[in-house]
């Protein structure tokens, strides 16, 4: 088994861990529905799949047919 040759100090350990942080996702507001969603992602709203202000898929029409 591998063992460390020297003890890593708390300062050195903490300096390495400074980059371990949570990042809040960037949200965008859809122009057609006003709903918040992740950037560059399609989102569902009232049975319709929206992306950049356009409806891509309409589940309500498929359910009626």
PyMOL Python script that loads the backbone (N, CA, C, O; Angstrom):
from pymol import cmd

cmd.read_pdbstr("""\
ATOM      1  N   UNK A   1       0.825  -1.192   0.000  1.00  0.00           N
ATOM      2  CA  UNK A   1       0.000   0.000   0.000  1.00  0.00           C
ATOM      3  C   UNK A   1       0.868   1.254   0.000  1.00  0.00           C
ATOM      4  O   UNK A   1       1.926   1.288   0.627  1.00  0.00           O
ATOM      5  N   UNK A   2       0.421   2.255  -0.691  1.00  0.00           N
ATOM      6  CA  UNK A   2       1.168   3.507  -0.737  1.00  0.00           C
ATOM      7  C   UNK A   2       0.857   4.352   0.487  1.00  0.00           C
ATOM      8  O   UNK A   2      -0.290   4.445   0.924  1.00  0.00           O
ATOM      9  N   UNK A   3       1.900   4.967   1.032  1.00  0.00           N
ATOM     10  CA  UNK A   3       1.747   5.860   2.180  1.00  0.00           C
ATOM     11  C   UNK A   3       2.408   7.184   1.845  1.00  0.00           C
ATOM     12  O   UNK A   3       3.391   7.217   1.105  1.00  0.00           O
ATOM     13  N   UNK A   4       1.877   8.281   2.384  1.00  0.00           N
ATOM     14  CA  UNK A   4       2.532   9.570   2.151  1.00  0.00           C
ATOM     15  C   UNK A   4       3.879   9.633   2.857  1.00  0.00           C
ATOM     16  O   UNK A   4       4.023   9.164   3.986  1.00  0.00           O
ATOM     17  N   UNK A   5       4.851  10.211   2.189  1.00  0.00           N
ATOM     18  CA  UNK A   5       6.185  10.315   2.785  1.00  0.00           C
ATOM     19  C   UNK A   5       6.209  11.382   3.865  1.00  0.00           C
ATOM     20  O   UNK A   5       6.901  11.237   4.873  1.00  0.00           O
ATOM     21  N   UNK A   6       5.445  12.466   3.655  1.00  0.00           N
ATOM     22  CA  UNK A   6       5.397  13.554   4.636  1.00  0.00           C
ATOM     23  C   UNK A   6       3.942  13.946   4.894  1.00  0.00           C
ATOM     24  O   UNK A   6       3.067  13.734   4.054  1.00  0.00           O
ATOM     25  N   UNK A   7       3.708  14.514   6.057  1.00  0.00           N
ATOM     26  CA  UNK A   7       2.369  14.992   6.396  1.00  0.00           C
ATOM     27  C   UNK A   7       2.068  16.247   5.575  1.00  0.00           C
ATOM     28  O   UNK A   7       2.903  17.145   5.465  1.00  0.00           O
ATOM     29  N   UNK A   8       0.876  16.296   5.006  1.00  0.00           N
ATOM     30  CA  UNK A   8       0.429  17.493   4.287  1.00  0.00           C
ATOM     31  C   UNK A   8      -0.185  18.431   5.315  1.00  0.00           C
ATOM     32  O   UNK A   8      -1.104  18.048   6.039  1.00  0.00           O
ATOM     33  N   UNK A   9       0.319  19.653   5.380  1.00  0.00           N
ATOM     34  CA  UNK A   9      -0.177  20.609   6.373  1.00  0.00           C
ATOM     35  C   UNK A   9      -1.611  21.030   6.048  1.00  0.00           C
ATOM     36  O   UNK A   9      -2.072  20.883   4.916  1.00  0.00           O
ATOM     37  N   UNK A  10      -2.298  21.549   7.044  1.00  0.00           N
ATOM     38  CA  UNK A  10      -3.685  22.000   6.856  1.00  0.00           C
ATOM     39  C   UNK A  10      -3.749  23.127   5.834  1.00  0.00           C
ATOM     40  O   UNK A  10      -4.678  23.197   5.029  1.00  0.00           O
ATOM     41  N   UNK A  11      -2.760  24.000   5.876  1.00  0.00           N
ATOM     42  CA  UNK A  11      -2.743  25.125   4.938  1.00  0.00           C
ATOM     43  C   UNK A  11      -2.602  24.629   3.502  1.00  0.00           C
ATOM     44  O   UNK A  11      -3.321  25.074   2.606  1.00  0.00           O
ATOM     45  N   UNK A  12      -1.681  23.715   3.297  1.00  0.00           N
ATOM     46  CA  UNK A  12      -1.455  23.182   1.952  1.00  0.00           C
ATOM     47  C   UNK A  12      -2.685  22.418   1.460  1.00  0.00           C
ATOM     48  O   UNK A  12      -3.077  22.542   0.300  1.00  0.00           O
ATOM     49  N   UNK A  13      -3.280  21.640   2.336  1.00  0.00           N
ATOM     50  CA  UNK A  13      -4.494  20.896   1.995  1.00  0.00           C
ATOM     51  C   UNK A  13      -5.620  21.854   1.628  1.00  0.00           C
ATOM     52  O   UNK A  13      -6.313  21.645   0.633  1.00  0.00           O
ATOM     53  N   UNK A  14      -5.807  22.906   2.427  1.00  0.00           N
ATOM     54  CA  UNK A  14      -6.888  23.861   2.185  1.00  0.00           C
ATOM     55  C   UNK A  14      -6.657  24.683   0.919  1.00  0.00           C
ATOM     56  O   UNK A  14      -7.613  25.038   0.230  1.00  0.00           O
ATOM     57  N   UNK A  15      -5.398  24.987   0.606  1.00  0.00           N
ATOM     58  CA  UNK A  15      -5.105  25.709  -0.636  1.00  0.00           C
ATOM     59  C   UNK A  15      -5.513  24.875  -1.852  1.00  0.00           C
ATOM     60  O   UNK A  15      -6.005  25.415  -2.843  1.00  0.00           O
ATOM     61  N   UNK A  16      -5.310  23.580  -1.773  1.00  0.00           N
ATOM     62  CA  UNK A  16      -5.694  22.697  -2.863  1.00  0.00           C
ATOM     63  C   UNK A  16      -7.208  22.642  -3.007  1.00  0.00           C
ATOM     64  O   UNK A  16      -7.731  22.539  -4.117  1.00  0.00           O
ATOM     65  N   UNK A  17      -7.906  22.710  -1.886  1.00  0.00           N
ATOM     66  CA  UNK A  17      -9.360  22.565  -1.890  1.00  0.00           C
ATOM     67  C   UNK A  17     -10.109  23.866  -2.177  1.00  0.00           C
ATOM     68  O   UNK A  17     -11.340  23.861  -2.187  1.00  0.00           O
ATOM     69  N   UNK A  18      -9.418  24.967  -2.408  1.00  0.00           N
ATOM     70  CA  UNK A  18     -10.114  26.238  -2.650  1.00  0.00           C
ATOM     71  C   UNK A  18     -10.944  26.193  -3.924  1.00  0.00           C
ATOM     72  O   UNK A  18     -11.900  26.956  -4.064  1.00  0.00           O
ATOM     73  N   UNK A  19     -10.597  25.317  -4.850  1.00  0.00           N
ATOM     74  CA  UNK A  19     -11.310  25.249  -6.123  1.00  0.00           C
ATOM     75  C   UNK A  19     -12.533  24.351  -6.059  1.00  0.00           C
ATOM     76  O   UNK A  19     -13.296  24.288  -7.023  1.00  0.00           O
ATOM     77  N   UNK A  20     -12.739  23.653  -4.947  1.00  0.00           N
ATOM     78  CA  UNK A  20     -13.905  22.784  -4.786  1.00  0.00           C
ATOM     79  C   UNK A  20     -15.063  23.627  -4.296  1.00  0.00           C
ATOM     80  O   UNK A  20     -15.207  23.826  -3.090  1.00  0.00           O
ATOM     81  N   UNK A  21     -15.889  24.126  -5.192  1.00  0.00           N
ATOM     82  CA  UNK A  21     -17.022  24.948  -4.774  1.00  0.00           C
ATOM     83  C   UNK A  21     -18.216  24.708  -5.687  1.00  0.00           C
ATOM     84  O   UNK A  21     -18.073  24.294  -6.838  1.00  0.00           O
ATOM     85  N   UNK A  22     -19.359  24.972  -5.157  1.00  0.00           N
ATOM     86  CA  UNK A  22     -20.595  24.815  -5.925  1.00  0.00           C
ATOM     87  C   UNK A  22     -20.823  26.061  -6.778  1.00  0.00           C
ATOM     88  O   UNK A  22     -20.554  27.182  -6.346  1.00  0.00           O
ATOM     89  N   UNK A  23     -21.317  25.850  -7.979  1.00  0.00           N
ATOM     90  CA  UNK A  23     -21.601  26.954  -8.894  1.00  0.00           C
ATOM     91  C   UNK A  23     -23.103  26.981  -9.149  1.00  0.00           C
ATOM     92  O   UNK A  23     -23.697  25.961  -9.498  1.00  0.00           O
ATOM     93  N   UNK A  24     -23.708  28.138  -8.977  1.00  0.00           N
ATOM     94  CA  UNK A  24     -25.144  28.279  -9.226  1.00  0.00           C
ATOM     95  C   UNK A  24     -25.394  28.252 -10.732  1.00  0.00           C
ATOM     96  O   UNK A  24     -24.676  28.915 -11.480  1.00  0.00           O
ATOM     97  N   UNK A  25     -26.395  27.502 -11.196  1.00  0.00           N
ATOM     98  CA  UNK A  25     -26.667  27.457 -12.631  1.00  0.00           C
ATOM     99  C   UNK A  25     -27.206  28.795 -13.134  1.00  0.00           C
ATOM    100  O   UNK A  25     -27.931  29.491 -12.424  1.00  0.00           O
ATOM    101  N   UNK A  26     -26.844  29.143 -14.361  1.00  0.00           N
ATOM    102  CA  UNK A  26     -27.314  30.379 -14.974  1.00  0.00           C
ATOM    103  C   UNK A  26     -28.691  30.134 -15.579  1.00  0.00           C
ATOM    104  O   UNK A  26     -28.882  29.203 -16.361  1.00  0.00           O
ATOM    105  N   UNK A  27     -29.636  30.970 -15.210  1.00  0.00           N
ATOM    106  CA  UNK A  27     -31.007  30.808 -15.682  1.00  0.00           C
ATOM    107  C   UNK A  27     -31.357  31.876 -16.708  1.00  0.00           C
ATOM    108  O   UNK A  27     -30.829  32.987 -16.685  1.00  0.00           O
ATOM    109  N   UNK A  28     -32.259  31.507 -17.605  1.00  0.00           N
ATOM    110  CA  UNK A  28     -32.758  32.435 -18.618  1.00  0.00           C
ATOM    111  C   UNK A  28     -34.274  32.474 -18.534  1.00  0.00           C
ATOM    112  O   UNK A  28     -34.903  31.522 -18.072  1.00  0.00           O
ATOM    113  N   UNK A  29     -34.858  33.574 -18.982  1.00  0.00           N
ATOM    114  CA  UNK A  29     -36.311  33.711 -18.990  1.00  0.00           C
ATOM    115  C   UNK A  29     -36.794  33.548 -20.425  1.00  0.00           C
ATOM    116  O   UNK A  29     -36.335  34.248 -21.327  1.00  0.00           O
ATOM    117  N   UNK A  30     -37.723  32.620 -20.628  1.00  0.00           N
ATOM    118  CA  UNK A  30     -38.264  32.375 -21.965  1.00  0.00           C
ATOM    119  C   UNK A  30     -39.121  33.563 -22.387  1.00  0.00           C
ATOM    120  O   UNK A  30     -39.952  34.048 -21.619  1.00  0.00           O
ATOM    121  N   UNK A  31     -38.908  34.026 -23.624  1.00  0.00           N
ATOM    122  CA  UNK A  31     -39.632  35.202 -24.105  1.00  0.00           C
ATOM    123  C   UNK A  31     -41.109  34.906 -24.355  1.00  0.00           C
ATOM    124  O   UNK A  31     -41.945  35.797 -24.206  1.00  0.00           O
ATOM    125  N   UNK A  32     -41.445  33.671 -24.731  1.00  0.00           N
ATOM    126  CA  UNK A  32     -42.840  33.374 -25.058  1.00  0.00           C
ATOM    127  C   UNK A  32     -43.668  32.990 -23.833  1.00  0.00           C
ATOM    128  O   UNK A  32     -44.837  33.365 -23.743  1.00  0.00           O
ATOM    129  N   UNK A  33     -43.081  32.246 -22.883  1.00  0.00           N
ATOM    130  CA  UNK A  33     -43.846  31.777 -21.722  1.00  0.00           C
ATOM    131  C   UNK A  33     -43.527  32.549 -20.450  1.00  0.00           C
ATOM    132  O   UNK A  33     -44.337  32.574 -19.524  1.00  0.00           O
ATOM    133  N   UNK A  34     -42.360  33.176 -20.394  1.00  0.00           N
ATOM    134  CA  UNK A  34     -41.952  33.881 -19.184  1.00  0.00           C
ATOM    135  C   UNK A  34     -41.420  32.952 -18.107  1.00  0.00           C
ATOM    136  O   UNK A  34     -41.184  33.387 -16.980  1.00  0.00           O
ATOM    137  N   UNK A  35     -41.228  31.680 -18.433  1.00  0.00           N
ATOM    138  CA  UNK A  35     -40.749  30.696 -17.467  1.00  0.00           C
ATOM    139  C   UNK A  35     -39.221  30.692 -17.422  1.00  0.00           C
ATOM    140  O   UNK A  35     -38.560  30.897 -18.440  1.00  0.00           O
ATOM    141  N   UNK A  36     -38.669  30.457 -16.226  1.00  0.00           N
ATOM    142  CA  UNK A  36     -37.223  30.382 -16.058  1.00  0.00           C
ATOM    143  C   UNK A  36     -36.752  28.970 -16.411  1.00  0.00           C
ATOM    144  O   UNK A  36     -37.405  27.986 -16.063  1.00  0.00           O
ATOM    145  N   UNK A  37     -35.600  28.878 -17.113  1.00  0.00           N
ATOM    146  CA  UNK A  37     -35.038  27.581 -17.497  1.00  0.00           C
ATOM    147  C   UNK A  37     -33.531  27.724 -17.649  1.00  0.00           C
ATOM    148  O   UNK A  37     -33.003  28.836 -17.641  1.00  0.00           O
ATOM    149  N   UNK A  38     -32.845  26.604 -17.787  1.00  0.00           N
ATOM    150  CA  UNK A  38     -31.403  26.625 -17.998  1.00  0.00           C
ATOM    151  C   UNK A  38     -31.093  27.121 -19.404  1.00  0.00           C
ATOM    152  O   UNK A  38     -31.845  26.857 -20.342  1.00  0.00           O
ATOM    153  N   UNK A  39     -29.973  27.850 -19.547  1.00  0.00           N
ATOM    154  CA  UNK A  39     -29.535  28.326 -20.850  1.00  0.00           C
ATOM    155  C   UNK A  39     -29.295  27.153 -21.800  1.00  0.00           C
ATOM    156  O   UNK A  39     -28.849  26.091 -21.366  1.00  0.00           O
ATOM    157  N   UNK A  40     -29.579  27.329 -23.068  1.00  0.00           N
ATOM    158  CA  UNK A  40     -29.341  26.364 -24.137  1.00  0.00           C
ATOM    159  C   UNK A  40     -30.032  25.025 -23.889  1.00  0.00           C
ATOM    160  O   UNK A  40     -29.538  23.983 -24.320  1.00  0.00           O
ATOM    161  N   UNK A  41     -31.166  25.048 -23.200  1.00  0.00           N
ATOM    162  CA  UNK A  41     -31.921  23.828 -22.932  1.00  0.00           C
ATOM    163  C   UNK A  41     -33.388  24.068 -23.277  1.00  0.00           C
ATOM    164  O   UNK A  41     -33.936  25.134 -22.995  1.00  0.00           O
ATOM    165  N   UNK A  42     -34.009  23.079 -23.881  1.00  0.00           N
ATOM    166  CA  UNK A  42     -35.451  23.136 -24.117  1.00  0.00           C
ATOM    167  C   UNK A  42     -36.156  22.816 -22.808  1.00  0.00           C
ATOM    168  O   UNK A  42     -35.608  22.098 -21.972  1.00  0.00           O
ATOM    169  N   UNK A  43     -37.371  23.342 -22.618  1.00  0.00           N
ATOM    170  CA  UNK A  43     -38.106  23.089 -21.376  1.00  0.00           C
ATOM    171  C   UNK A  43     -39.589  22.891 -21.688  1.00  0.00           C
ATOM    172  O   UNK A  43     -40.121  23.438 -22.654  1.00  0.00           O
ATOM    173  N   UNK A  44     -40.242  22.088 -20.833  1.00  0.00           N
ATOM    174  CA  UNK A  44     -41.670  21.805 -20.984  1.00  0.00           C
ATOM    175  C   UNK A  44     -42.485  22.852 -20.247  1.00  0.00           C
ATOM    176  O   UNK A  44     -42.147  23.242 -19.130  1.00  0.00           O
ATOM    177  N   UNK A  45     -43.566  23.308 -20.879  1.00  0.00           N
ATOM    178  CA  UNK A  45     -44.494  24.249 -20.253  1.00  0.00           C
ATOM    179  C   UNK A  45     -45.885  23.953 -20.800  1.00  0.00           C
ATOM    180  O   UNK A  45     -46.133  24.113 -21.995  1.00  0.00           O
ATOM    181  N   UNK A  46     -46.789  23.522 -19.925  1.00  0.00           N
ATOM    182  CA  UNK A  46     -48.178  23.207 -20.280  1.00  0.00           C
ATOM    183  C   UNK A  46     -48.262  22.212 -21.437  1.00  0.00           C
ATOM    184  O   UNK A  46     -49.046  22.410 -22.366  1.00  0.00           O
ATOM    185  N   UNK A  47     -47.466  21.149 -21.389  1.00  0.00           N
ATOM    186  CA  UNK A  47     -47.527  20.095 -22.397  1.00  0.00           C
ATOM    187  C   UNK A  47     -46.829  20.416 -23.702  1.00  0.00           C
ATOM    188  O   UNK A  47     -46.969  19.669 -24.671  1.00  0.00           O
ATOM    189  N   UNK A  48     -46.079  21.508 -23.754  1.00  0.00           N
ATOM    190  CA  UNK A  48     -45.371  21.889 -24.971  1.00  0.00           C
ATOM    191  C   UNK A  48     -43.888  22.044 -24.659  1.00  0.00           C
ATOM    192  O   UNK A  48     -43.512  22.544 -23.599  1.00  0.00           O
ATOM    193  N   UNK A  49     -43.049  21.606 -25.599  1.00  0.00           N
ATOM    194  CA  UNK A  49     -41.606  21.729 -25.457  1.00  0.00           C
ATOM    195  C   UNK A  49     -41.166  23.011 -26.150  1.00  0.00           C
ATOM    196  O   UNK A  49     -41.304  23.142 -27.366  1.00  0.00           O
ATOM    197  N   UNK A  50     -40.638  23.956 -25.380  1.00  0.00           N
ATOM    198  CA  UNK A  50     -40.228  25.262 -25.899  1.00  0.00           C
ATOM    199  C   UNK A  50     -38.711  25.350 -25.977  1.00  0.00           C
ATOM    200  O   UNK A  50     -38.002  24.802 -25.133  1.00  0.00           O
ATOM    201  N   UNK A  51     -38.218  26.053 -27.009  1.00  0.00           N
ATOM    202  CA  UNK A  51     -36.797  26.357 -27.128  1.00  0.00           C
ATOM    203  C   UNK A  51     -36.652  27.644 -27.921  1.00  0.00           C
ATOM    204  O   UNK A  51     -37.114  27.730 -29.058  1.00  0.00           O
ATOM    205  N   UNK A  52     -36.017  28.638 -27.331  1.00  0.00           N
ATOM    206  CA  UNK A  52     -35.762  29.944 -27.941  1.00  0.00           C
ATOM    207  C   UNK A  52     -37.033  30.588 -28.488  1.00  0.00           C
ATOM    208  O   UNK A  52     -37.032  31.137 -29.590  1.00  0.00           O
ATOM    209  N   UNK A  53     -38.115  30.519 -27.717  1.00  0.00           N
ATOM    210  CA  UNK A  53     -39.358  31.175 -28.084  1.00  0.00           C
ATOM    211  C   UNK A  53     -40.217  30.417 -29.077  1.00  0.00           C
ATOM    212  O   UNK A  53     -41.265  30.919 -29.485  1.00  0.00           O
ATOM    213  N   UNK A  54     -39.805  29.218 -29.479  1.00  0.00           N
ATOM    214  CA  UNK A  54     -40.579  28.428 -30.433  1.00  0.00           C
ATOM    215  C   UNK A  54     -41.045  27.135 -29.779  1.00  0.00           C
ATOM    216  O   UNK A  54     -40.393  26.617 -28.873  1.00  0.00           O
ATOM    217  N   UNK A  55     -42.179  26.617 -30.246  1.00  0.00           N
ATOM    218  CA  UNK A  55     -42.700  25.341 -29.758  1.00  0.00           C
ATOM    219  C   UNK A  55     -42.135  24.241 -30.645  1.00  0.00           C
ATOM    220  O   UNK A  55     -42.347  24.243 -31.858  1.00  0.00           O
ATOM    221  N   UNK A  56     -41.409  23.293 -30.034  1.00  0.00           N
ATOM    222  CA  UNK A  56     -40.825  22.190 -30.790  1.00  0.00           C
ATOM    223  C   UNK A  56     -41.750  20.984 -30.831  1.00  0.00           C
ATOM    224  O   UNK A  56     -41.952  20.393 -31.892  1.00  0.00           O
ATOM    225  N   UNK A  57     -42.320  20.608 -29.675  1.00  0.00           N
ATOM    226  CA  UNK A  57     -43.199  19.447 -29.582  1.00  0.00           C
ATOM    227  C   UNK A  57     -44.441  19.863 -28.821  1.00  0.00           C
ATOM    228  O   UNK A  57     -44.359  20.540 -27.796  1.00  0.00           O
ATOM    229  N   UNK A  58     -45.599  19.451 -29.333  1.00  0.00           N
ATOM    230  CA  UNK A  58     -46.865  19.761 -28.665  1.00  0.00           C
ATOM    231  C   UNK A  58     -47.528  18.454 -28.257  1.00  0.00           C
ATOM    232  O   UNK A  58     -48.114  17.767 -29.094  1.00  0.00           O
ATOM    233  N   UNK A  59     -47.440  18.105 -26.976  1.00  0.00           N
ATOM    234  CA  UNK A  59     -48.016  16.852 -26.470  1.00  0.00           C
ATOM    235  C   UNK A  59     -49.540  16.919 -26.417  1.00  0.00           C
ATOM    236  O   UNK A  59     -50.191  15.875 -26.450  1.00  0.00           O
ATOM    237  N   UNK A  60     -50.127  18.109 -26.336  1.00  0.00           N
ATOM    238  CA  UNK A  60     -51.582  18.222 -26.256  1.00  0.00           C
ATOM    239  C   UNK A  60     -52.231  17.765 -27.558  1.00  0.00           C
ATOM    240  O   UNK A  60     -53.298  17.153 -27.529  1.00  0.00           O
ATOM    241  N   UNK A  61     -51.603  18.051 -28.699  1.00  0.00           N
ATOM    242  CA  UNK A  61     -52.140  17.606 -29.991  1.00  0.00           C
ATOM    243  C   UNK A  61     -52.036  16.092 -30.124  1.00  0.00           C
ATOM    244  O   UNK A  61     -52.941  15.457 -30.665  1.00  0.00           O
ATOM    245  N   UNK A  62     -50.933  15.499 -29.631  1.00  0.00           N
ATOM    246  CA  UNK A  62     -50.743  14.053 -29.722  1.00  0.00           C
ATOM    247  C   UNK A  62     -51.748  13.320 -28.843  1.00  0.00           C
ATOM    248  O   UNK A  62     -52.213  12.242 -29.212  1.00  0.00           O
ATOM    249  N   UNK A  63     -52.089  13.879 -27.696  1.00  0.00           N
ATOM    250  CA  UNK A  63     -53.032  13.236 -26.784  1.00  0.00           C
ATOM    251  C   UNK A  63     -54.449  13.257 -27.366  1.00  0.00           C
ATOM    252  O   UNK A  63     -55.212  12.310 -27.175  1.00  0.00           O
ATOM    253  N   UNK A  64     -54.802  14.333 -28.074  1.00  0.00           N
ATOM    254  CA  UNK A  64     -56.135  14.448 -28.660  1.00  0.00           C
ATOM    255  C   UNK A  64     -56.298  13.527 -29.869  1.00  0.00           C
ATOM    256  O   UNK A  64     -57.393  13.020 -30.110  1.00  0.00           O
ATOM    257  N   UNK A  65     -55.238  13.306 -30.624  1.00  0.00           N
ATOM    258  CA  UNK A  65     -55.319  12.501 -31.861  1.00  0.00           C
ATOM    259  C   UNK A  65     -55.445  11.021 -31.603  1.00  0.00           C
ATOM    260  O   UNK A  65     -55.522  10.234 -32.546  1.00  0.00           O
TER     261      UNK A  65
END
""", "prot")
cmd.dss("prot")
cmd.show_as("cartoon", "prot")
cmd.util.cbc("prot")
cmd.orient("prot")
